[in-house]
C-alpha cells in the first residue's frame, strides 16, 4: 500500500516506542499498549497533550492493524483538508 504516512512496522511498537508526525497542521500520534496501537489525530501546531484530539481509534498491533491504521490516517487527513477548506 502506497501512503504519505511513514508509520513504522509492528516491531517498532512492540518495543513500546511511540510515533508521531504531521503534514502541515494535520498531526498524528501512535501509542502502543499491550497488543494494541492507539492512533490520535489533531490540528496543530501544538503537541497532542496541549491540543484536543479530533479523533482517536485503536488498532491491533499486527501487520493488518498497521494497514488499517494507514487507511484510517488517509481518511482522517482527507476529512481534515475538507474541514480546513470549508472554514
Secondary structure, DSSP 4 states (H G I P E B T S, - for coil): ---S--PPPHHHHHTT--EEEEETTEEEEEEEETTEEEEEEEESSS-GGGS-EEEEEEEESSHHHHHHHHHHHHHHHHHHHHHHHH-
